[in-house]
Amino acid sequence: MPKLTKTVVDRAEPGQADYFLWDADLKGFGIKVAKGGRKSYVCKYRVGTGRSAPTRRMTIGAHGSPWTVDQARIEVRKLLGRAANGEDPAKEKQDAKNQITVAELCDLYLEQGVATKKPSTIATDKGRIERHIKPLLGRKRVPDVTRADIKRFLQDVANDKTAKDVKSGLRGRAIVRGGKGAATRTVGLLGGIFAYAFDCGLIEINPVHGVKRFPDKKGQRYLSQQELVALGTALTDGEKNGENPFAIAVIKLLIFTGARKNEIQGLHWDEVDFQSGYLRLADSKTGQKAIPLNAGALEILSNLVKQEASEYVFPSFGGSTHYVGTPRVWTKIRAAAGLDDVRLHDLRHSFASIAVSGGASLPIIGALLGHSDSSTTQRYAHLQDDPLKAASDAVGSKIAAALSGGGNAVVVNAERRR
């Protein structure tokens, strides 16, 4: 048995079954290597003295952040010391975890488990937790949640059990929608929350694993040529009717760039590079990002007047932060265009669909949209059939003309080439 070091742990390969590596220097300190590849530090000790004393094995946490080999070794020394004094840390931990509810786990997750997430993603997570997870699962104890509970939760959200329309604030409304898309995405979040619980040693099995979700059809709505014309008309009419000019400009830029809403609404003037024709974002969902500006986008930005008091292209009233009212105006614009099922984010997908139908490759589409994962771009792969179909239609028209007697010239030209 070697001494456990970071190198030893990193090199430990998963086998066909779970196995343990025990430290040569500290008896009872080990790491469990699961067949799926997860590595978790463990502590093994006896409750009491003598060979007849029962053995306990306690999970410390997953290898990586926050547990390193050295941190886990220190924790195991503490646990072994407590066990030597007659305490039973594993039982105490079991008793404690039997008390934590799903609602408490969610709060703990938002406090400690979202360090690598963007603020906008965390805000979305909070909404799904408060609107769907806590109302349906919040009171249930974490160890008691089963796969059957998750399946029931999926169906309940899909069947609008959590849907409601309530007043918020003086003049606001909070509309909570269910549906299959919301159910699928919220169960995905639950999977992450329970994975965090596993890493903390609160559960032995993630109950979300193996639950089949509904196909997530988000991002499959693309505007047709006729719908783009209708949208253009609605934007022009909205501008004439006094709709907020910032909102109109933001919507147009979303169409011309394929950017995300927050990337445009929160745009800084120092991120606009007119000389090279790029938006050079200091931060985005995928980190630093460069967005090429076509002629239409450049014209929109050129017509905007920079306000001295604000760094933002679209400042709020007073200029201390950026404008956020685009969704409210969009609701009116899409209604006027007869596009009630179209979200602002669908403008991004429409940009991509037009690029694909124009012959752009998927890697180019991914670069234009700033995808960090090529699999994200694959949702547009089926659209590449459109240029092929157009070519097939053109060939078919010529063949049909030839078969109907209109192809003599083609035959003669072919003979001449021979």
C-alpha positions as CSV (number, residue, x, y, z in Angstrom):
1,M,0.0,0.0,0.0
2,P,1.6,3.3,-1.1
3,K,1.3,6.6,0.7
4,L,-1.6,8.4,-0.8
5,T,-0.5,11.5,-2.7
6,K,-2.1,13.6,-5.4
7,T,-0.1,11.7,-8.0
8,V,-1.2,8.3,-6.7
9,V,-4.8,9.4,-6.6
10,D,-4.8,11.1,-10.0
11,R,-3.2,8.0,-11.6
12,A,-5.8,5.6,-10.0
13,E,-7.8,4.2,-12.9
14,P,-11.4,3.0,-12.5
15,G,-11.9,-0.8,-12.7
16,Q,-14.9,-3.0,-13.5
17,A,-16.0,-2.6,-9.9
18,D,-15.5,-0.1,-7.1
19,Y,-12.2,-0.5,-5.1
20,F,-10.3,1.1,-2.3
21,L,-6.7,2.4,-1.9
22,W,-5.5,2.6,1.7
23,D,-2.8,4.9,2.9
24,A,0.4,3.3,4.1
25,D,1.2,5.9,6.8
26,L,-2.3,6.6,8.3
27,K,-4.3,3.5,9.1
28,G,-8.0,4.0,8.2
29,F,-7.3,6.7,5.6
30,G,-8.3,5.7,2.0
31,I,-9.9,6.6,-1.2
32,K,-12.7,4.9,-3.0
33,V,-12.4,4.7,-6.8
34,A,-15.8,4.0,-8.3
35,K,-16.2,2.1,-11.6
36,G,-17.6,5.3,-13.0
37,G,-14.4,7.2,-12.2
38,R,-15.5,9.2,-9.2
39,K,-12.9,9.3,-6.4
40,S,-13.9,9.9,-2.8
41,Y,-11.9,10.1,0.4
42,V,-13.0,7.8,3.2
43,C,-12.2,7.1,6.8
44,K,-12.4,3.6,8.4
45,Y,-12.5,3.1,12.1
46,R,-13.8,0.9,14.9
47,V,-16.6,1.9,17.3
48,G,-15.2,0.9,20.7
49,T,-12.3,-1.5,21.3
50,G,-11.5,-5.1,20.5
51,R,-12.0,-7.2,17.4
52,S,-15.7,-7.5,18.1
53,A,-16.2,-3.7,17.9
54,P,-18.2,-2.8,14.7
55,T,-16.3,-1.1,11.8
56,R,-17.5,2.1,10.3
57,R,-16.6,3.6,7.0
58,M,-17.3,7.3,6.5
59,T,-17.1,9.3,3.3
60,I,-15.1,12.5,3.6
61,G,-15.8,14.0,0.2
62,A,-14.9,13.8,-3.5
63,H,-11.3,14.2,-4.6
64,G,-10.7,17.7,-6.0
65,S,-12.3,21.0,-4.8
66,P,-12.6,21.4,-1.9
67,W,-10.9,18.2,-0.8
68,T,-7.2,17.6,-1.5
69,V,-5.1,14.7,-0.2
70,D,-3.6,16.8,2.5
71,Q,-7.0,18.3,3.6
72,A,-8.6,14.8,3.7
73,R,-5.6,13.4,5.7
74,I,-6.1,16.2,8.3
75,E,-9.8,15.5,8.5
76,V,-9.3,11.7,8.9
77,R,-6.8,12.3,11.8
78,K,-9.6,14.4,13.5
79,L,-12.2,11.6,13.0
80,L,-9.8,8.9,14.2
81,G,-9.1,11.0,17.3
82,R,-12.8,11.3,18.0
83,A,-13.4,7.6,17.5
84,A,-10.5,6.9,19.9
85,N,-12.4,9.0,22.5
86,G,-15.5,6.8,22.1
87,E,-17.4,9.0,19.6
88,D,-19.0,7.7,16.5
89,P,-18.6,10.4,13.8
90,A,-20.4,8.3,11.1
91,K,-23.5,7.9,13.2
92,E,-23.5,11.6,14.1
93,K,-23.2,12.5,10.4
94,Q,-26.0,10.1,9.5
95,D,-28.2,11.6,12.2
96,A,-27.4,15.1,10.9
97,K,-28.1,14.3,7.3
98,N,-31.4,12.7,8.2
99,Q,-32.5,16.1,9.3
100,I,-31.6,18.2,6.3
101,T,-34.5,18.8,3.8
102,V,-34.3,19.4,0.1
103,A,-35.1,23.1,0.7
104,E,-32.2,23.3,3.0
105,L,-30.0,21.5,0.6
106,C,-31.0,23.9,-2.2
107,D,-30.0,26.9,0.0
108,L,-26.7,25.2,0.9
109,Y,-26.1,24.6,-2.8
110,L,-26.7,28.2,-3.8
111,E,-24.4,29.3,-1.0
112,Q,-21.5,27.0,-1.6
113,G,-22.0,25.0,-4.8
114,V,-22.3,27.6,-7.6
115,A,-18.8,29.2,-7.5
116,T,-18.1,28.5,-11.1
117,K,-21.5,29.6,-12.4
118,K,-22.3,33.0,-14.0
119,P,-24.6,35.3,-12.0
120,S,-27.3,35.0,-14.7
121,T,-27.2,31.2,-14.4
122,I,-27.5,31.4,-10.7
123,A,-30.5,33.7,-11.0
124,T,-32.1,31.2,-13.3
125,D,-31.3,28.4,-10.8
126,K,-32.9,30.4,-7.9
127,G,-36.0,30.9,-9.9
128,R,-36.4,27.1,-10.7
129,I,-35.7,26.3,-7.0
130,E,-38.2,28.7,-5.6
131,R,-40.9,28.0,-8.2
132,H,-40.7,24.3,-8.8
133,I,-38.3,22.4,-6.5
134,K,-39.2,23.8,-3.1
135,P,-43.0,23.7,-3.6
136,L,-42.9,20.0,-4.6
137,L,-39.9,18.5,-2.8
138,G,-38.7,21.1,-0.3
139,R,-40.0,19.4,2.8
140,K,-38.7,16.0,2.0
141,R,-35.6,14.8,3.7
142,V,-32.6,14.5,1.3
143,P,-31.8,10.8,2.0
144,D,-35.5,9.9,1.5
145,V,-35.7,11.2,-2.1
146,T,-35.9,8.3,-4.5
147,R,-35.8,8.0,-8.3
148,A,-39.6,7.5,-8.2
149,D,-39.9,10.9,-6.4
150,I,-37.9,12.5,-9.2
151,K,-40.0,10.9,-11.9
152,R,-43.1,12.1,-10.1
153,F,-41.6,15.6,-9.9
154,L,-40.9,15.5,-13.6
155,Q,-44.5,14.7,-14.4
156,D,-45.9,17.2,-12.0
157,V,-43.9,20.1,-13.5
158,A,-44.7,19.0,-17.0
159,N,-48.4,18.9,-16.1
160,D,-48.3,22.5,-14.8
161,K,-48.8,21.6,-11.1
162,T,-46.4,24.5,-10.1
163,A,-47.8,27.0,-12.7
164,K,-49.3,30.2,-11.2
165,D,-49.8,33.9,-11.8
166,V,-49.3,36.0,-8.7
167,K,-48.9,39.6,-7.9
168,S,-45.3,40.7,-7.0
169,G,-44.6,44.2,-5.6
170,L,-46.8,47.1,-6.2
171,R,-47.4,46.7,-9.9
172,G,-45.6,43.5,-10.9
173,R,-46.7,40.0,-11.8
174,A,-44.9,36.7,-11.4
175,I,-46.0,34.2,-14.0
176,V,-44.7,30.7,-13.3
177,R,-45.0,28.3,-16.2
178,G,-44.6,24.5,-16.2
179,G,-44.5,22.2,-19.2
180,K,-42.1,19.6,-20.5
181,G,-39.3,22.0,-21.2
182,A,-39.3,23.5,-17.7
183,A,-39.6,20.0,-16.2
184,T,-36.6,18.7,-18.1
185,R,-34.4,21.7,-17.3
186,T,-35.4,21.7,-13.6
187,V,-34.6,18.0,-13.2
188,G,-31.3,18.7,-14.8
189,L,-30.7,21.3,-12.1
190,L,-31.8,18.8,-9.5
191,G,-29.2,16.4,-10.8
192,G,-26.5,19.0,-10.1
193,I,-27.9,19.8,-6.6
194,F,-27.9,16.1,-5.6
195,A,-24.4,15.7,-7.1
196,Y,-23.3,18.4,-4.7
197,A,-25.0,16.5,-1.9
198,F,-23.0,13.4,-2.9
199,D,-19.8,15.3,-2.9
200,C,-20.6,16.5,0.6
201,G,-21.2,13.0,1.8
202,L,-24.9,13.6,2.4
203,I,-26.1,10.8,0.1
204,E,-24.6,7.6,-1.3
205,I,-26.6,7.6,-4.6
206,N,-27.9,10.4,-6.8
207,P,-31.6,9.8,-7.3
208,V,-31.7,11.7,-10.5
209,H,-29.4,9.3,-12.2
210,G,-31.3,7.1,-14.7
211,V,-34.4,9.3,-14.8
212,K,-35.4,9.7,-18.5
213,R,-36.4,13.3,-19.2
214,F,-38.5,14.8,-22.0
215,P,-36.6,15.9,-25.1
216,D,-35.7,19.5,-24.6
217,K,-36.9,21.4,-27.6
218,K,-35.6,24.8,-26.6
219,G,-33.7,26.5,-29.4
220,Q,-35.7,24.8,-32.2
221,R,-37.8,27.8,-33.2
222,Y,-36.4,29.6,-36.2
223,L,-37.9,32.6,-38.0
224,S,-38.9,32.0,-41.7
225,Q,-38.3,34.7,-44.3
226,Q,-41.9,35.8,-44.1
227,E,-41.7,36.0,-40.3
228,L,-38.6,38.1,-40.5
229,V,-40.4,40.5,-42.8
230,A,-43.3,40.7,-40.4
231,L,-40.9,41.3,-37.5
232,G,-39.2,44.1,-39.5
233,T,-42.5,45.8,-40.1
234,A,-43.5,45.5,-36.4
235,L,-40.2,47.0,-35.3
236,T,-40.6,49.9,-37.7
237,D,-44.2,50.5,-36.5
238,G,-43.0,50.2,-32.9
239,E,-40.4,52.9,-33.5
240,K,-42.9,55.2,-35.0
241,N,-45.4,54.6,-32.2
242,G,-42.9,55.7,-29.5
243,E,-41.6,52.4,-28.2
244,N,-38.3,52.7,-26.3
245,P,-35.6,53.2,-28.9
246,F,-33.0,51.3,-26.8
247,A,-35.3,48.2,-26.9
248,I,-35.8,48.5,-30.6
249,A,-32.0,48.8,-31.2
250,V,-31.3,45.8,-28.9
251,I,-33.8,43.6,-30.7
252,K,-32.3,44.6,-34.1
253,L,-28.7,43.9,-32.8
254,L,-29.8,40.4,-31.6
255,I,-31.1,39.7,-35.1
256,F,-28.0,40.9,-36.8
257,T,-25.4,39.4,-34.5
258,G,-26.9,36.2,-32.9
259,A,-25.7,37.5,-29.5
260,R,-27.3,36.8,-26.2
261,K,-29.7,39.3,-24.7
262,N,-27.5,40.2,-21.8
263,E,-24.4,40.6,-24.0
264,I,-26.2,43.4,-25.9
265,Q,-28.2,45.0,-23.1
266,G,-25.1,45.2,-20.9
267,L,-22.7,46.3,-23.7
268,H,-20.0,48.9,-22.8
269,W,-18.8,51.4,-25.3
270,D,-15.2,50.3,-24.8
271,E,-16.2,46.9,-26.1
272,V,-17.4,48.3,-29.4
273,D,-14.5,48.2,-31.9
274,F,-15.8,50.2,-34.9
275,Q,-12.4,50.1,-36.7
276,S,-12.1,46.3,-37.0
277,G,-15.9,45.7,-36.9
278,Y,-16.1,43.6,-33.7
279,L,-17.7,43.6,-30.3
280,R,-15.0,42.6,-27.9
281,L,-16.8,41.4,-24.8
282,A,-14.7,41.4,-21.6
283,D,-17.0,38.6,-20.2
284,S,-19.9,36.5,-21.4
285,K,-21.5,33.1,-20.6
286,T,-18.4,31.5,-22.1
287,G,-15.8,34.1,-21.0
288,Q,-14.1,36.7,-23.2
289,K,-15.7,36.8,-26.6
290,A,-15.4,38.6,-30.0
291,I,-18.6,39.1,-32.1
292,P,-18.1,40.2,-35.7
293,L,-20.3,43.1,-36.8
294,N,-21.9,43.0,-40.2
295,A,-23.0,46.2,-42.0
296,G,-26.5,46.1,-40.4
297,A,-25.1,45.8,-36.9
298,L,-22.6,48.6,-37.5
299,E,-25.3,50.9,-38.8
300,I,-27.4,50.4,-35.7
301,L,-24.5,51.1,-33.4
302,S,-23.3,54.1,-35.4
303,N,-26.8,55.7,-35.1
304,L,-26.7,55.5,-31.2
305,V,-25.6,58.6,-29.3
306,K,-23.0,58.0,-26.5
307,Q,-24.1,59.5,-23.2
308,E,-21.3,61.2,-21.4
309,A,-22.5,60.1,-18.0
310,S,-22.6,56.4,-18.7
311,E,-20.2,53.7,-19.9
312,Y,-23.1,51.6,-21.3
313,V,-24.3,51.6,-24.9
314,F,-27.8,51.2,-23.5
315,P,-27.8,53.0,-20.1
316,S,-30.6,53.0,-17.6
317,F,-32.3,56.2,-16.5
318,G,-29.5,58.0,-14.7
319,G,-26.7,55.9,-16.4
320,S,-25.6,54.0,-13.3
321,T,-26.4,50.6,-14.9
322,H,-27.7,49.3,-18.2
323,Y,-31.2,49.2,-19.7
324,V,-33.2,46.0,-18.9
325,G,-36.6,46.7,-20.4
326,T,-36.2,44.9,-23.7
327,P,-38.4,41.8,-22.8
328,R,-41.3,44.1,-22.0
329,V,-41.1,45.8,-25.4
330,W,-40.4,42.5,-27.1
331,T,-43.8,41.2,-25.9
332,K,-45.5,44.0,-27.7
333,I,-43.4,43.7,-30.9
334,R,-43.8,40.0,-31.3
335,A,-47.6,40.3,-30.7
336,A,-47.8,42.9,-33.5
337,A,-45.8,40.6,-35.8
338,G,-48.0,37.5,-34.9
339,L,-45.0,35.7,-33.3
340,D,-46.4,35.0,-29.9
341,D,-44.4,31.8,-29.5
342,V,-41.1,33.4,-30.3
343,R,-38.7,34.2,-27.5
344,L,-35.9,36.8,-27.7
345,H,-33.4,34.0,-27.5
346,D,-35.0,32.5,-30.7
347,L,-33.5,35.4,-32.6
348,R,-30.1,33.9,-31.9
349,H,-31.2,30.6,-33.2
350,S,-32.7,32.3,-36.3
351,F,-29.3,34.0,-37.0
352,A,-27.7,30.6,-36.9
353,S,-30.3,28.9,-39.1
354,I,-29.9,31.6,-41.8
355,A,-26.1,31.2,-41.7
356,V,-26.4,27.4,-42.1
357,S,-28.9,27.7,-44.9
358,G,-26.4,30.1,-46.6
359,G,-23.7,27.3,-46.5
360,A,-21.8,28.2,-43.4
361,S,-20.2,25.1,-41.6
362,L,-21.0,24.1,-38.1
363,P,-17.6,25.1,-36.8
364,I,-18.1,28.6,-38.3
365,I,-21.6,28.7,-36.7
366,G,-20.1,27.8,-33.3
367,A,-17.4,30.5,-33.6
368,L,-20.0,33.1,-34.6
369,L,-22.2,32.2,-31.6
370,G,-19.3,31.8,-29.2
371,H,-20.1,28.1,-28.3
372,S,-17.5,26.7,-25.9
373,D,-18.7,23.1,-26.7
374,S,-19.1,21.9,-30.2
375,S,-22.0,19.6,-29.2
376,T,-24.0,22.8,-28.6
377,T,-23.7,23.7,-32.2
378,Q,-25.0,20.2,-33.3
379,R,-28.6,21.3,-32.8
380,Y,-28.3,23.2,-36.1
381,A,-26.9,20.1,-38.0
382,H,-30.3,19.2,-39.5
383,L,-30.6,22.6,-41.1
384,Q,-27.7,21.7,-43.4
385,D,-30.2,19.6,-45.3
386,D,-31.9,22.7,-46.7
387,P,-29.1,23.6,-49.2
388,L,-28.9,20.0,-50.3
389,K,-32.6,19.9,-50.9
390,A,-32.4,23.1,-52.9
391,A,-29.7,21.6,-55.1
392,S,-31.7,18.4,-55.5
393,D,-34.8,20.5,-56.5
394,A,-32.7,22.3,-59.2
395,V,-31.4,19.0,-60.6
396,G,-34.9,17.5,-60.5
397,S,-36.3,20.5,-62.5
398,K,-33.7,20.0,-65.3
399,I,-34.4,16.2,-65.4
400,A,-38.1,16.8,-65.5
401,A,-37.7,19.3,-68.4
402,A,-35.5,16.8,-70.3
403,L,-38.0,13.9,-69.8
404,S,-40.9,16.1,-71.0
405,G,-39.0,16.9,-74.3
406,G,-37.4,20.1,-73.2
407,G,-34.0,18.6,-72.8
408,N,-32.9,18.3,-76.4
409,A,-30.5,21.2,-76.1
410,V,-28.9,19.5,-73.1
411,V,-28.4,16.2,-75.1
412,V,-27.0,18.1,-78.1
413,N,-24.5,20.0,-75.9
414,A,-23.5,16.7,-74.3
415,E,-22.9,15.1,-77.7
416,R,-20.7,18.0,-78.8
417,R,-18.6,17.7,-75.7
418,R,-17.9,14.1,-76.6
